[in-house]
Amino acid sequence: MPKPVSPMAPSATFVWVRRIFLVALTIFTLAPVLVMASSSLKPLQDVQGPFRWIPSSLTVRPYIDIWSTVPLWDYFVNSLIVSLSATVLSVVIAIFAAYGVSRYRFVGRKIFTVSVLSTQMLPGILFLLPLFLLFVSIGNSTGVALHGSRLGLILTYLTFSLPFSIWMLVGYFESIPRELDEAAAVDGCGPLRTLLQIVVPAAVPGIIAVSVYAFMTAWGEVLFASVITNDRSRTLAIGLQGYATQYDVYWNQVMAASLVVSVPVVAGFLLLQRYLVAGLTAGAIK
């Protein structure tokens, strides 16, 4: 006996159109990655010639040369320190700020929330010159080197990731029942202990989503890194330009290095994917 079809089931035409669309989208998304992988396994002369999906001669030499052509490891360490530091600071500050906004009513609460969210409406390039002048002025007056240092870049990325992190965690904290706070207060827990032992463990998916966002924002940023850093504090996003000289461009090494520096972000996203999806959607439905 045939299984009855639900009236809410999509039509066969819709199913096939959806499949075709998803296949086309997958091809469109993976094609650049396949081009990068293919080019990274070719000698330089083959990359500079007509493109072929399958290399005529395979070589892993570009993956070896990328570490000596430019100080890629130093750039990797700089990016890792800057991204992790900006992520940790952003998450810690956002947790306390979001908890205060979501659990307490105070004068200026709405103004603070709107101000935090409105910063995301402005393009980042508007802050480039003011931050540059501010860092140079601080360095001249206090001796604290912010321009050309990893500290300056960390503070810069913190200013961009923190507003969104606060706004996102406010929505997530508000989805956590206040009865948990009241039960903790009955047991003798203060606000700080309630936050750390009750609210934070319940908000792990949201915190992970904020962490992934902050890390990815810092890891691939180019504009501010190109102005604020110098040769010692240069990050990967800027260091990849070193493969282009006035005489030649090592395209096979550029592709190999691009794949290598993408591994931490891709691996982290795949490992934390279910937490990221849960954190992005939990605050939307109460």
N, C-alpha and C positions, 0 to 999 in steps of 0.2 A: 504494500500500500504506500503510495507516494506521500512524502512528508508534507504537511500543509505549509503553505507559504505565508509568512507573516505579512499583514498589510503595511507594516512599516519597513519591510525589506526593500532595498534599492532595486531599481530595474536592471535588467541585463545590460542595456545600453550604457547606463550610468557606470556600472561596474567596469565595463571594457574601456570606457573613456577615462576612468580613474586610473586603470592599470597603464594605459598608454601614456597618460600624463606623468605618472610616477616613474615609469621607465625613462621617458625623455628627460625628466628632472634629474634622475640618477646619472644618466650619461652626461648631461650638462655639468653636473657637479664634479664627477670623477675625471672628466677629460683633462682638466688642467693638472690634476695630480698624476695622471698617467704620463702626460707630456714631461712633467718634472722628473718622474722616475726613469723614463726612457732616456732623457737627455743627460741625467746624472751618471749613466752607465756607458756613455760614449766618449771617445777621444774628442778633443777640442775641435779638430778639423771636421769631424763628422757633424758636430753640433752647428758649426758655422755654415755647413752646406745645406742642401735640401732636406727637409724634415722627413724622417722615416720612423714609423711607430716601433718597428723592431730594429735595434741597432745591428749593423753589419758585423761589428766586433765589440764584444762586451768587455768592459774594464771597470775595476773598482778603484782605479788610481785616483779619480776625483775625490773619493771619500777619504783617502789618505792625505792628499795634497791640501785639502781645505784647512787643516790644522797648522800648516806651515806657511801657506801663502799669506794669511792674515792671522793675528793672534786670536783665533776663534775661541779658544778656551777661556781667555781673559774676558772676552765679551760675554761668554756664556755665564761665567761666574758673576759678572756685574749685573746681568739681567736677572739672574736667580736671586741675588741679594736684594736688588731693588724691588722686584716683583713680590717676593715673599714678605719683605719688610712692610711695603705699602699695603699688602693684603692683611697682615696681622694687625697693624695699627688701625686700618679701616674697619675691620670686623670688631675689634675690641671697643673702639669708640662708638661705633654704630650700635652695639648691643646696649650699652649704658644709655645712650641718647634715645634709642627707640623704646626702651623700657620705661623711661621717664615720660615720654610723650604718650605712650599707650596706656599707662596705668595711673597717671596723675593729671589733674586739671589745674592749670596755672595760668596766670595772666600772660598773654602773648603766645599761647600754645598754637593757635591757628596761624598767627603771623610767622612763627618759627617754621611750621610745617610747610606753609606756602613758600616761604623764602628758600627752604631747602630744595623743594621741588622745582622752583623757578630757575635755579642755577643750571638745570639740565636743558633749559630752552636756549641758552646762549652758546654760540660756537666757541670751541676751545681756543681758536686762534686769537680771539679778543683778549685772552689772558696772557698771551705769549710775551708781549713787550712789557706789560706791567710786572709780571713775575721776574723777567730778566733784570729790569731796573731795580726791583726790590731786592733780589739776591745780591746784585753787585753792591747796592747801597749798604746792606747788612754786612757784607764781607769787608767793605772799606771802613765801616764804623766800629765793628766788633771783632774783626779778625776771623770770624767763623766763615769758612769757605763754603758757600752754598752753590755758587756758580762753578761748574767744572767738577762737581763732587757727586757721589751717589746719594748723599743726604739731601741735597737740593732736589734731585730727581724723585726721591721718595716722597718728600713733602709736596711736590707738584702732583704726582699721581694720587696722593691722598686727597687733595682738594677736589679731584674729579670723581673718585670712586666713593668717597664718604657720603655725599648727599644722596645718591641713589641707594647706597647701602642702608642709610637711616630710613629712608622712605619705604624701602622694601621690608625691612624688619619691623617697622611699625605695623604694617598690615598683617604680618605674620604673628606678631605678639598679640594683636587684637583678636586673632582667631583662637588663641589659647584661652580656655575658660578662666574667668577671674576667680571662680570657686577654688581653684588650686592655690591661688595666693591667699585666700581667706583661710583655707585649711592649714596652710603653712604658718600663717600668723597665729592661729589657735594653738599650734604645736610649739610656739615660741620663736619662730624664725623671724628675723628682721628683714627689711627690704633687700639688702645685699645678699643675705643667705638664700632668700626666696628666689632671687634672680639666678644665682649661680647653681643652686641645687634643684630647683623646680622648673623654672621657665626655660633656662638654657638647654637642659637635656630634652625638653619637649620641642624645642625649636631647632634641633640639629639640622633637619632638611633645609630650612630657611637660611641658617647660618652657612651651610655648605654652598648653597646657591649664591649667596653674597660673596663668599670667598672665591668661587670660580669666576664670577664676574669681575671682581677686583683684580685677580691675578691675570686674567686674559686682557684686561684693559691695559695693565702695565707692561705685559710681556711683548705685545706687538706695537706699542706706541712709537711713532716716528718723529712727529713734529717737535715736541718739546725736548726729546732726547737729542735731536740734531743741533739744538741751540744751547742747552744747558750743560751738556757733557763736553769733555775733552778727550784726548787720546787715552788717558788712564781710566776714565769712568764710562767710556763708550759702551753701549749695549748692543745686543745682537741685531736689532732692527737697523741700527746705523752701521754696525761693523760689516754687514754684508756688502756695503758699497765698496769696501776695500778690494773686492774681486774685479772691479772695473778700474783699469789703469789708463794712462794717456796713450798707451800703445795697443792695448787689447782688452777684451772682456772675457774672462774665464767662465763662459756660460755653463759648462758642465759642473764646475765647482760651485757656482751660484745655486744651481738646482740641487746639488748634493747637500750643500749647507742649509738650504731652505728646508729640505726634508728632515735633516738632523735636528734643527732647532724647533721643528713642529712636533717632534716626538713627545716632549713633556706635556704640552697642552693637549694633544690628542689623547695620550694615555690617561691623563687626569680626567678629561671629559668622559671617556669611556668608563672609567672606574666609578665616577661619581654621577653618572647620568641619571640614575633613578632618584637620587637625592636632589639633583638639580631640578628635575621635572616636578617632584613633590614640593620643593621649596618655592618654585615659581607659581604654582597653582593653588597652594593651600590657603594663601591669604585672600584669594579671590572669592571664595564661598565660605560663608559663616553658618 
